[in-house]
Amino acid sequence: MDAAHKQLERVFGFSGFRGVQEQVIHRLLVDSENALCLMPTGGGKSLCFQVPALCLDGLTLVVSPLIALMKDQVDALRARGVAAASMDSSLSLDESSAVRSQLREGKLKILYVAPERLNNELFISMISAQAISLLAVDESHCVSEWGPSFRAEYLKVSRFAKEVGAERVLCLTATATPSVVKDICDPTNGFDIDLEKGVFSTGAYRPNLSIQVKPCANFKAKISLLAPFLRSRGNGAAIVYVTVQKTAMELATALKEHHGIDAQPYHAGMTADKRKEVQEWFIGGNGVVVATIAFGMGIDKANIRQVVHFQLPKTLENFSQEIGRAGRDGLPSTCLMMPSAGDMPILESFARANTPSKQSINKWLDAVFMSPLESDNTISANHYEMSNSYDIGRNTLSLLFTILELQFGLLRATTPFYSTYQLKPLANNASAFANISNSDNSPEARAIRSAWKPGKTWHTVDVVTAAADSDLERSKIIRCISRWELNGWCEVKVAGVRMRYLVQKPLPQLDEEIEDLADQLFKQLHDREEADVRRLRSVADFVRGGKCYAQELALYFGDASSVPNGECGNCSFCKSRQPVPFQPKFDGEFSDKQVRFVLGVCGVRDDPRFLARLAFGVSSPRITALGLSKHEIFGCCDTANFNKLLERFEQECAEQAYKNRPVLAPPKTAANAQVTDDGSTGTKKTPVKRAAGSSAGGAAAAKKSRAK
């Protein structure tokens, strides 16, 4: 540990460790064992792997999902003289080559990568030649299938750790319930961490944070409470979290134009440059950012005096992580939640959004297992096209492929490739383009010329189609295009990424096998959906609780002792001693008239779950393609009991033999849209007729015949 203390002072300028930092580092350096560090946002988790990295001989590899955070930490480390780098999609070709050279030459101490990088064959080949003395896994709660922030790619990180022989592993997260901790530490699917000796936590309680819960009836009432609250923050900044992008825009505008508050919106729908501009504005001043949960990860700002949840948070994990961005300087800060009865439907629709119907999964499996096999024993898939064709969200699609890989051992993800190449003459050598048309008569060149679609500037070729039509390997087609580019004959752009999977064992072909697999996959997704709904409703229980909010939050994360005497004395319950009379809307009744309204407008009958999601207000690729998300029927039963709604539509579809009828889906126009007093949009619409099967997901080709 002497070396660790010296590096802490020499490189980082600190005279001593704080909290559990020293215990974590001792576990890694002295015991040479894996560890899990549970520490609030801003608590100093990064030092727990950066200091050991400087004490160990080999490479420290950091897996993190946030490119912006990687860049910030790499810049800070380089400024301190540490040989650090990141390998991510934002690097130029020259920058990426430089990092690879440093890696091969053993010049790097710390390398940051995203979890998706672990599917790249070239990267795996390079990293396997390195001695990985420490693998640090940031946001490690994402490894838990039953956590609210689960990411499919994280399931593969523990397998990677074993395959490359990482000498020790450090998992880091700000929030994890006892069940998530158990998943992270699991010796088989997790990181093999001793639950008794290898888990270190600073506790979930932050005594300088005051949790205030004040329900409001509607948007107008919330604004009336929020504006004076924000003006009271003093010399500091504030974050106001909202559920959807539209609310971020409307609320920021209202605060700025009607209440004179320096506010800016932030959400994932903004351009990368605009998001960066808002983030820099926020970090450099004391303004208010009104944001979706896209904002805040990796934000290093000490004087955030207020964090507001304008609507009910999705989960207590989200709530805990987001309020953790307040008061990092240790000064008193306020965390205000402003729930209303109408918050629950939209949040429950998010929870219900990830489960496709069983027949969608079945059709998707058909397509995957009938995919052409390449000479290298791989199949490929365009996730974007599959999502639209089989009415499965892209995140869910990634999870399904991951389950096929890790649970069933059928596939293994490998390096993706691009299916679409665009070629045009170089601006300074247009005549060289003629060589493509006239001089190269190789089979690959002829295949490309036969398949491309000429345009005014760019010629576009689908290399997958070109390879299939010419009976050539796709790799040879791509090498031909690369040769033309290297010869200076053309400029090349790529698009249409396709994921590639190595077939590990014979894929199921019989109908019975595929239907059984579809049943298993559907059950897993359905169980996750119900778990997400339970987590959401636990937030409503938290609001109504009638107990100290700080203690209730600590108990949720398995921390029974951090709040002195079980009461913080600073939250709204401790001050009022009164429970909140909060009654969110869910599990309500729906009428026969509402069901008939949906069935009368929408003629889809092949998928009862589609109809239930439509009535409940859950979007999907097929709903979007049919224009039904812009119709009054979308969300007309948004407070209903979803499972009872599904049962009703299952009955209706069965009675009509699952045969589709026409779909009426009017477009919404600016002329007939009206904004109500609570900020929602009402619309008067005229029906437009469409075919019920116009979505590929609704009218996918009949199942291919197989030998029985």
N, C-alpha and C positions, 0 to 999 in steps of 0.2 A: 504493500500500500504506500510505501514511501515514494515510489516512482509516480503513483497516481497523484499524490499531494504536490509533488514538484511540477508535474505537467499542469495541474489545476492553476497553480500560481503563475508559472512561467508563460503559459499560452493564453489562459483565460483571465488572469489577473485577480483570482479569488483566493482569499486566505484560508478558506475552509469550505467543506461541503455543508449542505443543508438537508433537513428532512431525512429521507431514507437513501439519499444518493450514495453515501459511503457504504451502507450495507449492501446495496445492489452491486456496486463496483467490487467490493470484497468478494461477493459471491462469484463474480465473473473472473477476477484476476487470481484470487488466492485459492478458492475452492474449485475453479475451472468447471463450474456447473451452469446450467441454463437458469434463467430467471425471468420473472414477470414483474414489471414495475407499474403500479397503479398510482398515478399522480395527476392532480387537476391541471387543466390547461394553464400554461405559464408557470408550472411548478419546477421546471428545470430537468425535464426528462432527457433532453438531448445530451446533456453532460454525462449521463449514465452510460452512453456508448462512445461519445467523442473522447473522453478521457481514457477509457480502456484501449481505444483504437491507437492512441499514441504510445501506450505501454506495451502493446503486443507486436510481434514481429511481422505477421502477415497482413492481409487485407481485411478491413471491416466493410461489409456490404450492408447497406441500409435499404430496406424495402419500404417505400412510402407511396401513397396514392396521389400525393399533391405536388405537381410540378412547381408551383409557385413557392411552396415551402422548401423544396429541394434547392431551388435557386438561391433563396435567401440564406439558407444554412451553408451552402457551398461558398457563396460570396463572403460570408462572415468568416468561415474557416480559412479561406485563402488570404484574407486580410490579416489573419493571425499567423500566416506562414505555414499552414497545414496543407499538405498535398491532397486536395479533395476535388471531386468532380461528380457530375451527374450524367447519366446516359438516358436521354428522354427525347421525345418527338420534336421538341422545339429547337434542337441543335441543328446547325447547318452541316453539310457533308464534311467540310474541313474540320469543324469542331468535333464531330463524331469520330472522325479518323484520328484526331489528336488524342482523344480520350482512350480509344482502343490501343494506340501506340503506348501511352503511359501505362495502361493495364498490362500489356504484354511485357513491357520492360520492367515491371515491378516497381514503378515510381509512385503509385498511388497508395495512400493510407486509408482513405475513406471514399467509397463509391456509392452514390445514391441511384436507385432504379425504381421504376414502377413495377407492381406485381405482374403486369402483362408482359414485361420484358423476359420473364422466366419461361416464356413459350418460344423464344427466338433461338433457333439452332446455333447461329453464329455466336451469340452471347453465351449460351450454355457451353459451347466448345471452348471459348476463351476463358470463362470463369472456372471451368473444371481444371484448368492448368494452374490455377492460383491456390495458394494456401489461405483459406478463409478462416481467419482466427476468430472472427466474431460476425454473426449475422444478427442485425438489429431489425426488428419488425415493428414499424410504427403503425398506429391505429390497429393494433392486433385484435381488437374486438371484432373486426370484420371477418375473422376466421370462423366465428361461431354461426352455424346455420340457423340458430334460433335467436340470434341477436337482430335488432332492428336495422343495423347498418351492414348486414351481411353482404359480402362481395364474393362472387363465385371464384374469381382468380385467387383469392386469399387461401382457398382450400388447398391450392397446389404449393403454397410456400413451404409448408411443413415437409412435404415430400421432397421438395428441392433441397431443403436443409440436410436431409438424410443422404440424398443422392450425391451432393457435392462434398459431403463430409465436413460440414461446418463444425469447428471445434467447440463452439459454445453459441448459444442463442439468447438474445435478450428481447423479450416482447414488451411493448410499451402501449399504454392506453390511458385515457383520462377517465373512461367510464366502463365499468363491467359489473354486471350482477354476478352473484355466486355461480349460477349455471353457466354463464359465459366464461368466467374464470376457469371452471372445470373443463370446458371445451378447449380453451387455449392450452391448458396444461396436459391434456390427454396424451398418453404415450403413443397411441396409434395414429389418430387423425390430427392431433395437435403437436405441441413442441416438446413433449416429454419433460415437463417441469414439476418438481416436487411441490405438491400443494402445501405441505407443512413448512418446508425450509426455503423454497424458492420463490415465494410470492411476497412482494413488499408493497405496502400501501401507506400513503400519508393520511388516509381517511377522506371521506366525502364532504366533511363539514368545513365551510369557510366562514369564520366568525365575523368577518368584515362585510359579509353580504346579508342584506335584509330582503327576505322574500315576501312580497306583497301580492295578494290575490284579490282583485276587485272586478267581479262580473259586471258586464254592461249589456244593455238590451239590444243595441244595434250599432252600426257604423257611426252615426251621428253622436250617440252618447259616448262612444269610445273617443272620438276626436275631442269632445268637450272635456274629458278627463285627461287625455294624453297631452294636449298642448300646454296647459299650465304645469303639468308634471315635468315635461322636458325643459321648460324655461327655468325650473328650479334646480337644475343640475350643477350650477356653479361652473368652476373652471375644469371642464372635462367634456368628454364626448359621450355619445349614446348610440346604441344599436336598437332598432325596432324591427323585430322579426315578424313577418307575415307569411301566410300560407301559399299564396299564388302571385304570379308576376304582375297581374293586372292591379291587385291591391297595392303592391309596392309602388307602382307608378301613380295611382290615384292618391294614396296617402301622402307620399312625398310632395306632390303638387299641392294638396290641401294645406299641409303644414307650412309650406313656403309662401304660397300666395295669400292665404287667408289668416295665417297666424304669425307670419314674419319669422319663422324658424328656419335656420340654415340647414335644409334637408336635401338629400340626394337619394334616388332609388338605386338599387343594385339587385340584379337577378341574372339567371343563366341565359335569358333571351337577348341580353345586350351583347354588343360586339366585344371581343377580347380587349381591344384598345380602350373602349369606354369603361369596361369593368376595371381595368388597370388605372385609368384616370380617377375614377371614384375612390378606389382603394387608396391611392396615393394622397388624394385630397383628405380622406378620413384620417389616415395615419399622421398627416402633417398638421392637423388642426383639431378643433373641438366641436365639429359639426355633428349632425345626426344622419346616420345612414338607415334607410328603410329597405330591408332586404329579405329575400327568401333565404333558406338555409344554405344557398350557394355561397354566402358570405360568412367569413369568420375563421375558417380553417387556416391556421398558420398566421393569423393576424397578431403581430407583436406590438401591442399598445398598452401601456401601463395604466393610463388615467381614464379608462372607460367607466364613467360614474353610474350609468344606467343601462340596463338591458331590459327591453320590453318585449313581451310576447303579446302581440295585438290579437291573436287568436289562440285557441287551445293548442299547446304543442302536440306533436304526433306521438311522442313517447316521453317517459321520464328520463330516458337516456339522452334524448335530444335536449330536453330542458336543462339537465344537469351540465351537459357540455357547453351549451350556449350561454347560460348564466355564468359559467366559469371564465368567460372572457371579461367579466367586470372586475374592477378593483384589484388588478394584479400588483398595484403598488402598495397594497395592504391597507389603503384608506377606505372608509365606509362607502359602500355603493349599494344601490337599490335595484332589485330585480322585480319588475312588475308584470304580472300576468293578468290579461283582460279577457277572460273567456265569455262567450255568449252562448245561448242555448242552440243557436244555429250553426255553431262551429263543427259539431260532430259529423254531420252528413258528408261534407267534402273530405274530411280526414278519413272517414271510414271508406269512402270511395277510393282513396289512395291505397288503403290496405287491401281492398278487394281487386285492385287493378292488375295484380300479377298472376292470377290464376286463369289460364285459358280453359276452354272446355276439353273434356276427354277426347272428343272426336278431332279437335284441332291437334292435340298431341299425337293421336294415332296417324293422322295424315302426314304430319311432319316426320314422324319416324319412318313411314313409308318412303318419303322422299330421300331421307338421309341414307337409308339402307339400300336404296336402289341407285345411289349416286355412282357415276363411272369411277372405276378404280384406276389410278395413275400407275405408271411403271414403278414408282418408288413406294407403292403400296399405300398411297394416301388418297383421300377424297377431299373435296373442297366444298365450301358453302358460303353463299352470300347472305349474311345475317339480315341485311336490310330487306332483300327480296323475300326471304323466308318469313320474316316478321309480317310483311304485308300479305303474303300468300296464305299463311296458316293462322292468321289472327292471334299471334303470340308476340307480346312485347319483347323488345330486344334484350333487356336485362334478364328477363325470364328465359329467353332463348339461350343466352350464355350459361345460365344456371343448368338448363337441361343438358347441354353438351357436357358440362362439367360433371354432372351426375353420371352420364354415360361413361365418362372417363374414369372417375375415381371410385364409383360404387360398383359399376358393372364391368370395368376393364375392357370395354369394347373399342374405344378410341383414345388417342392421345394428341392433344393440341400441339401443333408445331408452328414453324414460321409462316405467317400469312403471306399472301401475295396479292398483286393488283391484277384485276381482270381486264381493265380498259386502259389502252395506251393511245395517246394522241400525239401525232407527228406533224411538224411543219418545217418549212425551209428556215435555215438560220438567216437572221436579218442581214448579215454581212456576206453571205455566200449562198444566195438563193439558187444558183445554178447547180450546186452540189446535190440538191434534192432530186435532180434528174437521174442521178445514179441509182436511186431506189427503184425508179420506174424502168430504167433501161439496162443498167449494168449488172445488177444482181439477179441471176436467174436460178438461185438455189431453191430447193423445194420449200424452205421456210419463207423465202421472199415471195414466191408465187402464192403461197397460202395467205400471207398478210395482205397482198394486193387484192386477192379475191374476196377477202373478208372486210376490208376497210370501207368506211363510208366517207367519201370526200366532202369537205366543206370549203367555205371561202378561204379560211386560214388553216384550219387543222383537219387532218385526216384521222378518223377515229376507228380503232380496231379492237374488237373483243377477242382477246387471245385465247380464251377458253373455247369460243365458237370456232375460231380459226384452226385450233388444234384438232377439235373434234371433226370438222368438215374435211380436213386434209389427212387425218389419221397420223398426225405427227405429235410428238411430245410437246406439251406447253412450254417446258423449259427451253427447248430448241427455238421456238418462236420468239421467246423473250431474249435469248442470246443474240438472235439475228437483229432485233431492234437495238439492243445495246451496242452491237458492232457498228450499226449505222450511225448511232450517236457518237461513238468514239472516233469514227472516221470523219466527223464534222459534216455529215450529210444532212442532219436534221436536228431539231430541238424536240425533246420528248417530255410529256406530262403523263402522270399516272392517276388513276381513280378507280373506284369500285373495288375496295378491298374485299378479298375473300379469305375466310379462315380455312386453314388446312389441318387435316386430322389424319394421323397415322392409324391405320386399322390394326388393332392389337390381336384380334381373334375373329373367327367367322361371325359375320353379322346375321342376326335373325332374319329369316325369310318367310316363314310360315305365318299366316294370319293369326293363329292362336298365340304364337310367341310374341308377336308385336302387340296384340291387344292386351296380353298379360303385362307386358312392359309399360304400355300406356297407362294401365290401371295403377301400377306402382308409382309412376312419375306423377300422375294426377293426385294421388293420395298425399305425396310429399308436399306438393305445392298447396293443396287445400289445407293441410295441417299448418303450414307456414302462415297462410292467410288468416286462419282462425287465431293463431298465436298473435299476429299483428293486431287483430281487432281487440283481443284481450288486453294487449299492452296499451292501446288507445283508451280503452275504457278504464284502465287503471289510472290514467291521468285525470279523468273525471272524478274517480273516487278520491284521488289525492286532493283535488280542489275542494270537495265537500268534506274532507276528512275530519275536521273538528279536533285537530291536534297540531302540535308545533310542526310547521312545514319543513324546517331544517332537519328535525328528527325523523320525520316520515321519509324524506329523501335519503337520509343516511341509512335507514333501515332497509330501504329498497335495494341498496347496494351492499347489504350485508354488514353494515358498519353500525353496530348497536351502541358503541361506547364513546364516539367522538364528540357528541353534543352534551355538554355538562348538564347532568341531572335530567337529560331528555328534553330540555327546553332552551331555545336560543335567547328568548326574551326580546327578540328583535323583529320577528315576522308578524304578519297581520293577525294571525290567530293569537300569538302570545300577547299582543297588545290589546286585542278586543275580547278575547276569551269566548268568541262566538263562532260557530261553524258557518260556512258560506251556504246560503240557500240556492244551490246551483242545480238546475234540472235540464241537462242536455237532451236534445231530441234524437231518439233512436228507438228501434224496435217498435215503431208505431204500426197502426193498422193501415191497410190500403184497400181501396174500394174496387168493386167489380167494374165500375165505370172507368177507373184509371187503367185497369188491365185491358179492357175493351178498346180504350183509346190507343194504347200501345199497339195492340194487335191489328187495329183498323188502319193505322198509319204504316206500320212496318210489317212486311210480308215474310220476313225470315221465319222459317219454321224448322230448319234443320239443326238449330242450336239453341236450346232453352236458356243456357247460361248467357248467351249473347243477349237475349231479350231481357233477362233479369238485370244484367249489367247496364243495358240501355235505360231501363226504367229507373234504376238506382242512381244513374249518373256516372258510371264508370266507363271511361273512353277505352277504345281499342283500335288497332289498325283497321279492322273491318268497319267499325262504327264510323270512323273518320272518312274512310273511302266512300261510304254510302251517304255522307253528308248528314248523318243523323245526330251528330253532336250539336247541330245548329237548330234542331227542331224542339218544339215544346215538350215532346215526349221524353227527351233526354233529361233524366233526373226528376221526372214527375212523381216518383215514389221514393225520393231520396231519404226519407225518414223511416221507411218501412223496415221490417225484419227481413233481411236479405234472403235468408234460407227459406222462409215461407214464401217469399216472392218467387224464388227459383222453383220451389215445388209447384206453384201455380202454373208457371210457364211450361214446366215439364209435362204437366197434365194437358195443357192446351196443345202443345206440339205433338204429343202422342195421339190425341184425338184427330189431328189433321195429318197423320202418317208422316210427319216430318217433311212435308212437301212445301217448298217455297212458293210465295205469291209475290206480286209486285210490291216495291217499296216506294213510299212517298217521302221525299226528303227535300224540303225547300231550302234554298240558300238564305243565309241571314245577310241583310244589307245594312249599310250605315243609315239609309233613309228611314228604315222602320225599327231601328234599335232605340230603346228608351232606357235611360239609367234611372233606377228607382232611388228613393231617398236613403236606402241603406247601402248604396254603391253597387247593387247588382244590376244586371241588364235584363230587361223584358223585351220581347220581340213579337211583332205581329207578322205572320208569315203566310205565304201562298204556296200550296203544295206543288212539287215538281215530281213527275213520275220517273222512277228508275227500276231497273230489274233487280229482283231480290238476290240474284246470284252475281251481281256485277263486281263484287269483291272476289278476288281469287280464293280468299279463305272460305267464302260461303259456297263457292261452286268449284272447288278443287276437283281435278279429274278423279274419276272413280278409282277405287283401290285397284292396284295392278294385280293381275291374277298370279297366283303362286301354286307351286306343286303342293298338294296336300300330303 
